[in-house]
Amino acid sequence: MRTYIGGHQALNAIEFEELALGFDELPLGLDRDLFRGPLTPESPEERAARLDVAREVIADLAAQGEGGDEAAAWDALYADALTRTVPFLRAARSAGRSAGTEEAA
């Protein structure tokens, strides 16, 4: 039996997970880290600069969407949603640090 996800054949369980969960597939031209933040800590200055650029990119995509580019409109919505997410690994690390702090108190 063959398994296909989005036109791609999954040859093993790992490929199936990657395709099903979208680990390697991004909308063309979008960098998740720009919008959601990197997995590693960033300084307040780096965060402010990243968010400024992200807002500009979202505004440009939204303007293109209003001009009739449906893909840009969807990319703007996706990018905007990413700005309100926290990568799971970073959240888990934060929770671990705060849990360790609470136990020591």
N, C-alpha and C positions, 0 to 999 in steps of 0.2 A: 504494500500500500504506500502511496506517495502522499505527502502533505504539502500543500501550497498555501502560503499566506501572502496576499497582495501580489500575486503573480510570481513569487519566489518560492522555490522548492526548499523545504527544510530537510536536510539530510540526516540530522541527529537532534537529540533533545536540546542541546545548547543552541543550535541554530533556530530551532522552533521557538525557544524562549526569546531570543534576540529579535526575531521577526515579529512574534506575537506582541511583545512588550515595546517594540520600537526603539531598542537601545541604539541601533546604528542608523536609523532612518530619521532624518530631519527635513523639515521643509527647506527647499533650496534657498540658500542665501542667508539663513538665520543661524546665529550662533547662540545656543541656549545660555552659555555662561554670561553673555552680554546682558541678558535680561533677568536671569534668576540669580546670578552671582556664581563665583567659582566655588569649588568644593573646599578649597583651602581658605584660611582667614585672609581678609583684606583690610587694609588701613581705612580709616574714615575718609581720607582724601581719595584713595583709589575707588572706594564705593561711590562717593559723590560724582567723580568723573565718569565712572561706568554708567551710573544712572542718568547723567546728563546726556550721554551719547545714546543710551537706550531710548530715552524720551524723544530725541531728535529722529531716530530711526523709525519709531512707532508713528510719529507725526508724518514723516515722509510716506510711509506705507499707507497710512490712513488717507492722505491726500491723493495718492495714486488710486486707492480704492474708490474714493469719491469721483475720480476721473473716469471710472469704468473698468479698472483692472481688478477683477474679482479675486484673483490669487493674492494680490497685494492686500486687499481688504481682509481676507482670511488670515494672512500672515500677521497683519497688524493686531487682529484679535488674539491670535496665538501668542504673539510676543508680549502683548499687554497682560495676558493671563500669567505668563511666566514671571512677570515682575512681582507677582503676589505669591510665588511659591518659594519653598526652601528645599534644596536638594536633600533627599532622604539621608544620605551619609553625613552631611553637615549637621542636620537636625539630630541625628542619633549621637554624634560626637558631643554636641552641646548638651543633650539630655544626660549623657554619661558624666560629663564634667559637673553639671549642676547636681546630679544625684550623688556624686562622690563628695561634693562640698557639703551637701545637707547632712550626709551620714557623719562627717567629721565634726559637725557643729554640735 
